[in-house]
Amino acid sequence: MSFPIATGICSLVLSTFTALPLTGRTLLAPSNNLIASTRILPGSERLLPQSTLQVTTQSNTIPQRFTYFDLDSGELTFSQQNVPGAAPIVGYHPTSGRYLTLSPELELRVHDEGAEVLSVDLDVSRGVPSLLDDGDRIFISGARSFGPEPENSLLFSISQNATVWQEEGTFSPSADQSRAVEVQPLGPFTTNFGVGISAIKTLDLSDGAIISDIDLNTAYPSNSYLLAAESADQHFLLLLGPSFADPNSLQEPQPSILIVDTSKGTAKPLENTESLSPYLPTTFSPNGSIFLLWDSQNRIMRAFRSSDGSPLFSTAASSPVAAFSQDEQTLYLAAEQLGTINALNPQNGQLRNNYDLPSGSTITTLAVSPNGRYLAATAGSTAFQIDLQTETADPFPVLDTAYLGITFSHDSRHWILTSITDETIAVQSSNPSSWQRITYPSAIELLAAPSSDTLTYLNSSNALVDRQLSTGEISMSRLANEGANSSSVLAASASALLVLRIEIIQSDEIQGQSESIHLVDVKTGLSLWETPLSSFTLSQSAIDSSGEIVAAIERAQPFRFPNNDNLLVAYRKPENTPFLSLDNANGNFLATAVSEDGALIAALQLESSKSARPRLFRSADSSEISLPETANGNWNQIQFAPNGNRLYLFPSSSQLSRVFYQVAYLDLEEGGALETVSLYGEAPGALLDASPDGRYLVALSRTQKLILIDLERERVADEAIVNWTPTNVFFTSFGPASEQAIFASDSRSFFFRDSQQSIRRWHLQTFAPVTAKLVTANGNRFLTYPRDSSSNYLLEGSTNLSDWEVEQEFEGSSEPLEIPFDPPIGQARQFYRLLKSDPAPPPATE
């Protein structure tokens, strides 16, 4: 028996990940407000690798989102993205595998290794819940509000299924989770709310007993103290206040620094610190017994005993950078000489050793490994690791940018860097030359499909980034102010950005705004061309690959479908008046597109019948190309194929479930003949890109799913929730952005930028039929298909050898697949074929 050959079957190679946030002390806090913290989590044999980095994104709503990276591989271990309907994870206990989720209704649920075991009736609408290290206690910190009193903080026991205690206030647990401290601001009804501290309350986290309650406002009525630093166990706090007395004040000058002992309930001035800046960096030793103050005027580091504020020593230092060893036997400081690190006795400041870096730059970050063997530092744009046993320093340039933080993992196997561009780098301690980027600068625009080995994009810091796909190396160059001052990116190519510039107009007591279309060179950021300012509002724009031709739809007022005056205009650089301008006498314009070579301009125009009419113009002479009336339809999006030989049309549909729908394209090489493809599956909401070979469309559905349409086989080849992450993670970062996709030149993969500014490479996998053998056993005949564990398989069935449908998709196995050859009596013969994924792996780009 012969089987017809199946060609071109394709699916996306995907893998879903379970989101499991973990608890852990915040070690790094990048200044970019999109990332709240990065934490290195202790090793665990359950659910997580030995070394995991947790990145927490800041959110205005509860809960925050978490992403987890394996430091050995640099790949996502667990990922919780903004998946509609997904339950956010807000706590995890590595040893037991227990974790917490929040339902969309903010119901708190407890899971043991995936199975829900308890639903907790707690109000978490104000405070963020967290699972403490014993795996049984849930702590919820109350929220400070402008009401008469703050929310209650409470401790809930999972085993008892009851609240153990609750206390009014907004408390923050210590790193060792022995106590929790609330720093109460002045107010809440005073005009200087949150500027100073009025009281500090400390409670025992185990039973909720009040350890101390310190009234600062009574002792220091002109209070303006701020919390500067705290020991890991929150036993000691350091408060900084004004550095000089107000000459107009009748009160005694306030001390500039207070030491708070939360165990004793005292707040005492630190003596003889009048010359110190009130905003100096501070560092506590691991057990909190010593703290450091940086005298910025005299460039001196001073050490004090936390218990009584007595001075221990002072020494010259070139910067405020310092790090204690885990056993507190050694203090590492940036020495007076640039590029030198001094190792001191932290009790008396006696010099024990010094280490010279290959660079004489100012040391900007410093950290020592928990096992005491390695010292890591950054100076300028270079990172260093010093082996304290061999006293050798290994330099390597990582990124030409400033660093915000550096720390070691708990097992000392890795150290982590974060930069001002949100980049996180993991370095192997045993082999510093082996390092990899975990996260990358956020991407707000993909500029073009990869050219050979390079992907170019614009990041959130208005820098142009070139990423080498084979090695992962990146290079960055900042745009000039002309590009950075743009309001938003309207369209982009490899050579030019089309941006919107908005200027506020105020004349004769009339306020408003005026807009212009601004073309920017992506390599230099310099202005190439700009239209005159106009009171019209741009609704959509497009450019060709070189930036020579610009098309735009302008509207005179905010769009109110379907009645609105708008124009279709097209410009040719460097002319400032449009060479094509059409009003809406024949209907409003819905969308426009420009072919990559700039030769053609397309638009959709809404007719009186409410159907959309595609229109096509030559940019050379503004002449219109006649298209058949059959091309009119329920379209709302239009896009050229990469080679310009097709014009794709996407429908407008309000249906959200699985429906029959149509997409179409105009074959421009055949005079605009309309080709319609009827599909069954998730209805598309927006066309993202078309493959260069003309076979596939990538679209975003109206239910926020990424769908791949196979035009040859007229089917939705595969679909996935947009924020799922494939195993071949390209990179991920965070921040608001719209969705975008571009195909690679070989049509076998595409790059997708989602609403979180994450860019992932999705590989398309082709399938080929597997040859079967007819086997007779015990009078029965079977078709036997050999299989292996290295491939994925599709089983298709048909009754007429022409209309094949996928009946089953499954991963590879070494067990052969057997299918009965003879149908039961009275039933029609069923034909089957097994399809095997292409054994050739995609290029190694991740």
C-alpha positions in Angstrom: 0.0 0.0 0.0 1.4 3.4 -0.9 0.8 6.7 0.9 0.7 10.1 -0.7 3.7 12.3 0.1 3.0 15.1 2.6 5.0 18.2 2.0 5.5 21.4 4.0 3.8 20.5 7.2 5.1 22.8 9.9 4.6 23.7 13.5 6.2 26.0 16.0 8.7 24.4 18.4 7.4 25.5 21.8 7.6 24.5 25.4 5.5 25.7 28.3 6.9 26.6 31.6 5.3 26.6 35.1 5.7 29.8 37.0 7.3 29.3 40.5 8.5 32.4 42.3 10.7 32.0 45.3 11.4 33.9 48.4 14.9 35.3 49.0 16.6 38.5 50.1 16.9 41.2 47.5 20.6 41.4 46.6 20.5 43.8 43.6 18.2 46.7 42.9 18.6 48.2 39.4 17.5 51.8 39.2 15.3 51.2 36.2 11.8 51.1 37.7 10.6 48.3 35.4 12.7 45.8 37.3 12.0 45.8 41.1 14.7 43.4 42.1 17.0 40.5 41.1 17.7 37.7 43.6 20.0 34.7 43.6 18.1 31.8 45.2 19.6 28.9 47.1 20.0 25.6 45.4 17.2 23.0 45.5 16.8 19.5 44.3 13.1 20.1 43.8 11.7 22.0 40.8 14.8 24.2 40.4 18.4 23.9 39.4 21.2 24.5 42.0 21.7 28.2 41.0 18.7 30.3 40.0 18.3 34.0 39.4 14.9 35.5 40.1 14.0 38.7 38.3 11.0 40.6 39.7 9.2 43.2 37.5 7.6 46.2 39.1 3.9 46.5 38.7 1.2 49.0 39.9 -1.1 46.1 40.6 -0.7 43.0 42.8 1.1 40.7 42.4 4.4 41.4 40.8 5.7 39.1 38.0 8.6 36.8 38.3 11.0 35.2 35.8 13.6 32.6 36.7 16.9 31.8 35.0 19.3 28.8 35.4 22.7 30.4 35.9 24.5 27.4 34.4 22.6 27.4 31.1 21.4 31.0 31.0 18.0 29.8 30.0 14.6 30.4 31.6 13.9 27.8 34.2 10.4 28.9 35.1 8.6 31.9 33.6 5.5 33.6 34.7 4.4 36.1 32.0 1.3 38.1 31.6 -0.8 35.2 30.4 -4.6 35.9 30.5 -6.2 33.8 33.1 -3.0 32.5 34.6 -2.6 32.4 38.4 0.4 34.6 39.4 2.8 32.9 41.8 3.7 34.9 44.9 5.8 32.6 47.1 7.8 29.4 46.9 9.6 27.1 49.4 12.4 25.3 47.6 12.8 22.3 50.0 9.1 21.3 50.2 8.1 22.4 46.7 5.1 24.3 48.2 4.1 27.6 46.5 1.3 30.2 46.5 -0.8 31.5 43.7 -3.3 34.4 43.4 -6.4 33.8 41.4 -7.9 36.6 39.2 -10.3 37.3 42.1 -7.2 37.7 44.4 -7.9 34.4 46.2 -4.8 33.0 47.8 -4.2 29.3 47.0 -1.6 26.9 48.4 0.0 24.2 46.2 2.2 21.3 47.0 4.3 20.5 44.0 1.5 21.5 41.6 -1.5 20.2 43.4 -3.8 22.8 45.1 -4.2 21.8 48.8 -5.8 24.9 50.3 -7.7 28.1 49.4 -7.0 30.8 52.0 -9.7 33.4 52.7 -7.4 36.4 53.2 -7.7 40.0 51.9 -4.6 40.4 49.7 -6.0 43.3 47.7 -3.6 45.7 49.6 -0.7 43.7 50.8 1.6 41.4 48.8 1.6 37.8 50.4 4.9 35.9 50.7 5.7 32.4 51.8 8.3 32.3 54.6 11.3 30.0 54.7 9.7 27.3 56.9 7.2 26.7 54.1 4.2 26.8 56.5 3.8 30.5 57.3 2.3 33.1 55.0 3.1 36.7 55.8 1.1 39.6 54.4 2.3 43.1 54.9 -0.4 45.7 55.3 -0.4 48.8 53.0 0.1 52.4 54.1 -2.7 54.5 52.8 -4.1 58.0 53.2 -6.9 56.7 55.4 -7.1 57.1 59.2 -5.0 54.0 59.8 -2.9 51.5 57.8 -3.9 48.0 56.9 -3.1 45.1 59.2 -0.1 42.9 58.7 -0.7 39.3 59.6 0.8 35.8 59.8 -1.2 32.8 58.6 -0.3 29.2 59.3 -1.0 26.7 56.5 -1.0 23.6 58.8 -3.4 25.3 61.2 -5.4 26.9 58.4 -5.8 30.0 60.6 -4.4 33.4 61.2 -1.7 33.2 64.0 -1.6 37.0 64.7 -2.2 40.3 63.1 -0.9 43.8 63.8 -1.8 47.2 62.5 1.0 48.5 60.3 3.1 48.0 57.2 5.9 45.7 58.3 8.9 44.5 56.3 10.4 41.1 57.3 14.1 40.8 58.0 16.4 38.6 55.8 16.5 35.9 58.5 12.7 36.3 59.0 13.2 36.6 62.8 11.5 40.0 63.0 9.6 42.6 61.0 10.0 46.4 61.1 7.6 49.2 60.2 9.1 52.6 59.6 6.1 55.0 60.0 6.2 58.2 58.0 5.0 61.6 59.2 1.4 62.0 58.5 -0.7 60.6 57.0 -2.5 63.9 56.6 0.5 66.3 56.8 1.7 68.0 53.7 5.1 66.4 54.1 3.7 62.8 54.1 6.5 60.3 53.7 9.4 62.8 54.0 10.4 62.0 57.6 10.0 59.1 60.0 7.7 59.6 63.0 8.0 56.1 64.6 9.7 52.7 64.2 7.8 49.6 65.4 9.4 46.1 65.5 7.7 42.8 66.2 8.7 39.2 66.6 7.7 37.5 63.3 7.1 34.1 65.1 4.3 35.3 67.5 3.6 38.9 66.6 4.8 40.2 69.9 6.0 43.8 69.9 9.7 44.0 70.4 10.0 47.8 70.4 8.1 50.9 69.5 10.3 54.0 69.1 8.7 57.5 69.0 11.0 59.7 66.9 8.7 62.6 66.6 8.7 63.4 70.3 12.5 63.2 70.7 13.2 65.1 67.4 10.1 67.3 66.7 11.8 68.9 63.6 12.1 65.4 62.2 13.4 64.9 58.7 15.3 61.6 59.1 15.2 59.0 56.4 16.1 55.3 56.6 19.6 54.9 55.0 20.6 51.3 55.8 19.7 48.3 57.9 21.4 45.2 59.1 20.3 41.9 57.6 18.4 40.9 60.7 17.0 44.4 61.2 18.6 44.6 64.7 20.2 47.9 63.7 19.0 50.7 61.5 20.8 53.8 60.3 18.9 57.1 59.9 20.3 60.1 58.1 19.1 63.7 58.8 20.1 67.3 58.0 23.8 67.9 57.9 23.5 71.5 59.2 21.2 73.5 61.4 18.6 75.8 60.0 19.8 79.4 60.9 16.2 80.6 61.3 15.3 77.8 63.6 15.0 78.5 67.4 15.4 74.8 68.2 18.7 73.0 68.9 20.4 71.5 65.9 19.5 67.9 65.2 22.1 65.2 65.0 22.8 64.2 61.5 22.9 60.4 62.1 20.9 58.2 64.4 21.6 54.6 65.3 18.4 52.6 66.0 18.6 49.4 68.1 15.3 47.7 67.5 15.9 45.1 70.2 16.5 47.8 72.9 14.1 50.3 71.4 16.6 53.1 71.3 17.5 55.8 68.8 20.8 57.5 69.7 22.9 60.1 67.8 26.2 59.1 66.3 28.7 61.5 67.7 31.2 63.7 65.8 29.7 63.2 62.4 28.8 66.8 61.5 31.2 66.9 58.5 29.6 63.8 57.0 27.2 64.1 54.1 23.6 63.2 55.0 23.3 61.1 51.9 26.4 59.0 52.1 26.5 55.4 51.1 26.5 53.0 54.1 27.3 49.3 54.5 26.6 46.9 57.4 28.6 43.8 58.0 26.8 40.4 57.5 25.9 40.0 61.2 25.2 43.8 61.6 27.9 44.4 64.3 29.8 46.9 62.2 28.7 49.7 59.8 30.7 51.9 57.5 30.2 55.6 56.6 31.8 57.4 53.7 33.3 60.8 54.3 32.9 62.2 50.8 34.6 65.5 51.7 37.9 64.0 52.9 37.6 60.7 50.9 37.8 58.6 54.1 36.0 55.4 55.0 35.0 55.3 58.7 34.0 52.1 60.6 31.8 52.1 63.7 30.5 49.5 66.2 26.7 49.2 65.8 26.0 48.5 69.4 27.2 51.8 70.8 28.3 53.8 67.8 31.9 53.9 69.0 34.5 54.4 66.2 36.7 51.5 65.2 39.0 53.1 62.6 39.2 55.4 59.6 41.2 55.0 56.4 41.7 56.7 53.1 39.7 55.3 50.3 39.2 56.4 46.7 35.4 55.5 46.6 32.7 54.4 49.0 32.8 50.8 47.5 33.3 48.2 50.2 32.5 44.5 50.9 32.8 42.2 54.0 33.7 38.6 53.8 31.0 36.2 55.0 32.8 35.4 58.2 33.4 39.1 58.9 37.2 38.5 59.2 38.1 40.7 56.3 36.9 44.0 54.9 37.7 44.9 51.3 37.9 48.5 50.3 38.7 50.6 47.2 42.1 51.9 48.2 43.4 55.4 48.0 45.2 54.4 44.8 42.9 53.9 41.8 42.6 50.3 40.7 43.8 48.9 44.1 41.8 46.9 46.6 42.9 46.8 50.3 42.1 43.9 52.6 41.7 45.1 56.2 41.0 43.8 59.6 37.5 45.1 60.2 38.0 45.6 63.9 41.1 47.9 63.7 41.6 48.7 60.1 45.0 47.0 60.0 46.2 46.3 56.4 46.5 42.6 55.6 46.9 42.6 51.9 46.3 44.6 48.7 45.3 43.6 45.2 46.1 45.5 42.1 43.7 45.4 39.1 45.1 45.5 35.6 43.1 48.7 35.1 43.8 51.9 37.0 40.1 53.0 36.8 37.9 53.9 39.7 36.4 50.8 41.3 32.6 51.0 41.0 31.3 47.7 42.5 32.8 45.1 44.8 31.7 41.7 46.2 33.3 38.7 47.9 32.1 35.1 47.4 30.5 33.3 50.4 33.3 30.8 50.5 35.9 33.6 50.8 37.9 32.5 47.7 36.9 35.1 45.1 36.7 38.8 44.9 34.7 40.4 42.0 34.9 44.1 41.0 34.1 46.4 38.2 36.1 49.4 37.1 34.9 51.4 34.1 33.4 49.1 31.5 35.5 46.1 32.6 34.8 43.4 35.2 37.4 41.5 37.2 37.7 38.5 39.4 40.5 38.0 41.8 41.3 34.5 43.1 42.3 35.3 46.7 44.3 32.0 46.9 46.5 32.6 43.9 46.1 36.5 44.0 45.6 36.5 40.2 43.1 38.9 38.6 41.3 37.9 35.5 39.9 40.8 33.5 37.3 40.7 30.7 35.2 43.4 29.1 31.5 42.6 29.4 29.5 45.7 28.4 30.4 49.3 27.7 28.1 50.7 30.3 28.0 51.4 34.0 27.1 48.7 36.5 24.6 49.1 39.4 25.3 46.0 41.4 27.4 42.8 41.8 26.9 39.8 44.1 27.8 36.1 44.3 25.4 33.1 44.3 25.0 31.2 47.6 27.3 28.4 46.4 29.9 30.8 45.1 29.8 29.2 41.6 28.5 32.4 39.9 28.6 36.1 40.3 26.0 38.4 38.9 26.3 41.9 37.4 23.4 44.3 36.6 23.8 47.4 34.4 21.9 50.6 33.9 20.5 49.1 30.6 18.8 46.3 32.6 21.3 43.8 31.4 22.1 40.9 33.8 25.3 38.9 33.3 26.2 35.6 35.0 29.9 34.7 35.3 31.3 31.4 36.4 33.7 31.8 39.3 35.9 28.8 38.3 36.2 30.1 34.7 35.6 33.9 34.5 36.0 33.8 30.7 32.8 31.7 30.6 30.0 34.2 31.1 26.6 34.8 29.5 24.0 37.4 29.4 20.8 36.4 31.2 18.7 39.5 30.3 19.2 42.1 27.7 18.3 45.8 27.2 14.6 46.0 26.5 13.5 46.3 22.9 10.9 48.8 21.8 11.3 48.2 18.0 12.7 45.4 15.8 14.2 47.3 12.9 14.4 44.6 10.2 14.7 40.9 9.6 18.2 39.6 10.4 20.9 40.5 7.8 23.2 37.5 7.7 24.1 37.0 11.4 22.9 40.3 12.9 19.6 41.4 14.4 19.2 45.1 14.9 16.7 46.7 17.3 16.1 49.9 19.3 16.1 49.5 23.1 14.2 51.4 25.8 17.3 53.6 26.4 17.1 54.9 22.9 20.2 53.0 21.9 20.7 51.1 18.7 21.7 47.4 19.4 23.3 45.0 17.0 23.0 41.4 18.2 25.2 38.6 16.7 22.9 35.6 16.5 25.6 33.0 16.4 27.6 34.3 19.3 25.2 36.4 21.3 27.5 39.4 21.3 25.9 42.8 21.3 27.2 46.3 20.4 25.3 49.4 21.3 25.3 53.0 20.1 23.1 55.8 21.4 20.9 57.7 19.1 21.5 61.4 18.8 19.0 63.7 20.5 17.0 64.1 17.4 16.0 60.4 17.6 15.8 60.3 21.3 13.3 63.2 21.5 10.7 61.5 19.3 7.3 60.8 20.9 6.9 57.3 19.5 8.1 55.0 16.7 5.5 54.8 13.9 7.4 52.5 11.5 11.0 51.2 11.2 13.4 49.6 8.8 17.0 48.6 8.9 18.1 52.1 7.8 15.4 54.6 9.0 12.9 55.2 11.8 9.7 57.0 11.2 8.8 58.7 14.5 6.1 61.1 15.7 7.1 64.4 17.1 4.6 66.3 19.2 4.9 70.0 20.1 2.6 71.8 22.5 1.1 75.0 21.0 -0.2 78.0 23.1 -1.3 81.1 21.3 -3.9 83.7 22.2 -5.0 81.6 25.1 -5.6 78.7 22.8 -3.8 75.5 23.8 -3.3 72.5 21.6 -0.7 70.3 20.0 0.9 70.0 16.6 2.4 66.8 15.1 5.0 66.1 12.5 6.4 63.0 10.8 10.1 62.8 11.5 12.5 60.5 9.6 15.6 59.5 11.6 18.8 57.6 10.5 19.0 54.5 12.7 22.8 54.4 12.6 23.4 58.0 13.7 20.1 59.1 15.2 20.3 62.2 13.0 17.4 63.8 11.3 16.9 62.9 7.6 13.6 64.6 6.9 10.6 66.1 8.6 7.1 67.2 7.5 5.8 70.6 8.6 3.9 70.7 11.9 0.3 70.0 11.5 -2.8 70.0 13.6 -3.8 66.7 12.0 -3.4 63.5 14.1 -1.6 60.5 12.6 -3.4 57.2 12.9 -1.0 55.0 10.9 2.2 55.4 8.9 4.6 53.2 6.9 8.0 53.5 5.2 10.0 51.5 2.7 13.2 49.8 3.6 15.4 52.8 2.7 13.2 55.5 4.2 12.7 57.3 0.9 8.9 56.8 0.7 6.5 57.7 3.6 2.8 57.0 3.6 0.4 58.1 6.4 -3.2 58.4 7.3 -4.1 61.7 8.9 -7.3 62.5 10.7 -8.6 65.9 11.8 -10.0 64.8 15.1 -9.9 61.7 17.4 -11.2 58.8 15.3 -14.8 57.9 15.7 -15.6 54.9 13.5 -17.0 55.0 11.0 -17.7 58.7 10.5 -14.5 60.8 10.4 -12.6 63.0 8.0 -9.2 61.6 7.1 -6.6 61.8 4.4 -4.2 59.4 2.7 -0.8 61.2 2.1 2.5 60.0 0.7 5.9 61.9 0.8 9.1 61.4 -1.0 12.2 62.5 0.9 13.4 65.3 0.9 10.1 66.9 -0.3 7.9 68.4 2.4 4.7 68.4 0.5 3.0 65.1 -0.4 3.2 63.8 -3.9 0.0 61.8 -3.2 -3.0 63.2 -1.3 -6.4 61.6 -1.3 -9.4 62.8 0.8 -12.2 60.6 2.1 -14.8 61.5 -0.5 -15.0 57.8 -1.4 -14.8 56.6 2.2 -12.4 56.8 5.2 -9.0 55.2 5.0 -8.4 52.3 7.4 -4.8 51.2 6.8 -1.8 51.9 4.6 1.4 50.0 3.6 4.5 50.6 1.5 6.4 47.9 -0.3 10.0 47.4 0.8 11.4 48.8 -2.5 9.1 51.8 -2.2 7.6 51.2 -5.6 4.0 50.6 -4.4 1.7 52.2 -1.9 -1.4 50.4 -0.7 -4.4 51.4 1.3 -7.8 50.1 2.6 -10.7 52.5 2.1 -14.1 52.0 3.8 -17.0 52.1 1.3 -20.6 52.9 1.9 -21.4 49.2 1.9 -19.1 48.9 5.0 -16.8 46.7 3.0 -13.2 47.7 2.6 -11.7 48.4 -0.9 -8.0 47.8 -1.4 -6.3 50.5 -3.5 -2.8 50.4 -5.0 -0.7 53.2 -6.3 2.7 53.6 -8.0 5.0 55.9 -6.1 6.8 56.9 -9.3 3.9 58.8 -10.9 1.1 58.5 -8.3 -1.0 56.5 -10.8 -3.5 54.0 -9.4 -3.4 50.3 -10.4 -6.8 48.9 -11.0 -7.8 46.0 -8.7 -10.8 43.7 -9.3 -14.0 44.4 -7.3 -13.8 40.9 -6.0 -10.9 42.1 -3.8 -13.4 44.1 -1.7 -14.3 42.5 1.6 -14.4 42.7 5.4 -10.8 43.7 5.7 -9.1 46.0 8.2 -5.4 45.3 7.7 -3.2 45.3 4.6 0.5 44.4 4.2 3.0 43.7 1.4 4.9 40.5 1.1 8.7 41.0 1.6 9.3 40.7 -2.1 6.4 42.9 -3.0 4.6 40.3 -5.2 1.7 39.9 -2.8 -0.6 42.2 -0.9 -2.1 40.4 2.2 -5.6 41.3 3.4 -6.7 40.5 7.0 -10.4 40.5 8.1 -12.1 42.4 10.8 -13.9 39.9 13.0 -15.5 40.2 16.5 -15.8 36.5 17.0 -13.6 35.2 19.8 -14.1 31.5 19.6 -13.0 29.0 17.0 -14.7 29.9 13.8 -14.3 29.6 10.1 -12.7 32.7 8.7 -10.8 33.9 5.6 -7.6 35.6 4.9 -6.6 36.7 1.4 -3.9 38.0 -0.8 -3.7 39.8 -4.1 -1.3 38.2 -6.5 0.3 41.4 -8.0 2.2 39.4 -10.6 -1.1 38.1 -11.9 -2.8 41.5 -12.2 -4.1 41.6 -8.6 -6.0 38.3 -8.8 -7.6 37.6 -5.4 -6.6 34.3 -3.6 -8.8 33.5 -0.6 -7.8 31.0 2.0 -10.6 29.6 4.3 -9.4 28.5 7.7 -10.7 27.0 10.8 -9.2 28.1 14.1 -8.4 31.1 16.3 -9.6 34.2 14.5 -6.7 36.6 13.7 -6.8 40.1 15.1 -3.6 41.5 13.6 -1.2 40.4 10.9 2.4 40.6 12.2 4.5 39.4 9.2 4.6 37.2 6.2 7.4 34.7 5.4 9.7 35.6 2.5 8.8 32.3 0.7 5.1 33.4 0.8 3.9 30.3 2.6 3.3 31.4 6.2 1.6 34.3 8.0 2.3 35.1 11.7 -0.7 36.7 13.4 -1.9 37.7 16.8 -5.4 36.5 17.5 -8.1 38.5 19.3 -7.7 36.3 22.4 -3.9 37.2 22.5 -2.6 34.0 20.9 0.2 33.8 18.5 -0.9 31.8 15.4 1.0 30.6 12.4 -1.1 30.3 9.2 0.0 27.8 6.5 -1.3 29.2 3.3 -0.4 26.2 1.2 -2.3 23.7 3.4 -4.9 26.2 4.3 -4.8 25.6 8.0 -3.6 27.1 11.3 -0.4 25.2 11.6 0.0 25.8 15.3 -1.0 28.2 18.0 0.2 29.2 21.4 -0.5 31.8 24.0 1.7 34.7 23.2 3.5 34.9 26.5 4.6 31.2 26.5 8.3 30.9 26.0 10.0 28.5 23.7 12.9 26.5 24.8 15.2 28.4 22.5 15.0 31.6 24.4 16.6 34.4 22.4 16.5 36.9 25.3 14.0 38.4 27.6 13.6 41.7 29.3 10.8 43.8 30.7 8.7 46.8 29.9 5.5 47.9 28.0 5.6 47.5 24.2 3.3 46.4 21.4 3.7 43.1 19.7 5.9 42.8 16.6 7.3 39.9 14.5 9.7 39.6 11.7 10.6 36.5 9.7 14.2 35.4 9.1 15.3 35.3 5.4 15.1 31.5 5.3 11.4 31.5 6.3 12.2 28.8 8.9 12.1 31.0 12.0 10.8 34.4 13.1 11.6 36.8 15.9 8.7 37.9 18.1 8.6 40.9 20.4 5.8 40.7 22.9 4.1 43.2 25.2 6.8 42.8 27.8 9.6 43.8 25.4 10.8 40.2 25.3 12.3 39.0 22.0 12.2 35.3 21.4 13.2 33.3 18.3 10.5 30.8 17.2 11.7 28.0 15.0 9.4 26.4 12.4 9.9 22.7 12.2 9.1 20.8 8.9 7.8 17.2 8.8 8.3 14.3 6.4 6.3 11.0 6.1 7.6 7.9 7.9 7.7 4.6 5.8 5.5 1.9 7.3 5.8 -1.9 7.1 2.8 -4.2 6.8 3.1 -6.9 9.5 0.8 -10.0 10.0 0.4 -11.4 13.5 -2.2 -13.8 14.7 -4.2 -13.3 11.6 -4.4 -9.6 12.0 -2.6 -7.1 9.8 -0.9 -4.0 11.2 1.0 -1.0 9.8 4.2 -0.6 11.9 5.9 2.7 12.0 9.4 2.9 13.5 10.1 5.8 15.8 12.9 7.3 17.8 13.1 9.6 20.8 14.9 12.5 19.0 11.9 13.6 16.8 8.4 14.8 17.2 5.5 13.1 15.3 2.2 13.9 13.8 -0.4 11.2 13.1 -2.9 12.1 10.3 -5.9 10.2 9.1 -8.2 10.2 6.1 -10.9 8.2 4.4 -10.3 9.4 0.8 -6.5 9.9 0.5 -7.0 13.6 -0.1 -8.4 15.3 2.9 -5.9 14.6 5.7 -6.4 15.9 9.2 -4.0 15.7 12.2 -5.5 13.3 14.7 -2.6 13.2 17.2 0.6 15.1 18.0 3.1 13.5 20.3 6.8 13.5 21.2 9.2 10.9 20.0 9.6 7.5 21.5 11.6 4.4 20.7 8.5 2.2 20.7 7.1 1.6 17.2 3.6 2.7 16.4 1.2 0.0 15.3 -2.1 0.8 13.5 -4.7 -1.9 12.4 -4.7 -2.2 8.7 -8.2 -3.8 8.2 -11.2 -1.7 9.3 -14.0 -3.4 11.3 -16.7 -5.0 9.2 -19.1 -2.4 7.8 -16.9 0.6 8.3 -15.1 2.5 5.6 -11.3 2.0 5.3 -9.3 4.6 7.3 -6.0 5.6 5.9 -3.1 6.8 8.1 0.3 8.3 7.8 2.9 9.3 10.4 5.0 12.4 9.9 8.4 12.9 11.5 10.0 16.2 12.3 13.0 17.3 10.3 16.0 15.8 12.0 18.2 18.7 10.9 18.4 21.1 14.0 17.9 24.8 13.5 21.0 27.0 13.6 22.6 27.3 17.0 21.8 30.9 17.7 20.8 30.9 21.4 
